Amino acid sequence: MNSAAATRRSRRTTAWSPAAKALVNKGVRLGQLGRGDEEITIYDDVVARFGTATEPPLREQVAKALVYKGITFGQLGRGEDAIKIYDDVVARFSSAEEPTIKELVDRARTLRGAKTAPKAAGPSPRLVKKRPKG
C-alpha cells in the first residue's frame, strides 16, 4: 500500500470509528431500556454500514454488534437466530489477529455452545439453596 492510500485509510478509520462505536453503545443502551427490537435494528445498521471495513477499529465494532445481537436474540427467546449470528461472527472473524476481535470470536463460540448444549432436567442440586426448616 502506498503512502497516500495509507493516509486515506487512516483518515477514514479516524472519521468513522467513533460513529461505529456510538451506534454500538446506542444499541447497548436500548437493550438496557428493554427495547430489544430497536437494539437489533441498531446492530444491523452497524453491520450494514461497516461490515466490509478492513480497518481493525471498525471490524471490532462490527464484531461487537454481532455478538451483542446474538445475546439479544437469546434474551428474546430466539435461540436459533442467536446461533446463526454466532456462526457469522466465527466465519467473519476467526482469522483475525486483533486480540479484542479474537476475544469476541471466543465469546461467540462459547455462547453458541451454550445455546446448543442439551438442557438439564432441572437445576443442579448444588445450585439449589436449601430452605431452613421451621
Buried (B, 14 or more C-beta within 10 A) or exposed (E): EEEEEEEEBEEEBEEBBEBBBEBBEBBBEBBEEEBBEBBBEBBBBBBEBBBEBEBBBBBBBBBBBBBBBBBBBBEBEBBEBBBEBBBBBBEBBEEBEBEBBBBBBEBBBEBBEEBEEEEEEEEEEEEEEEEEEE
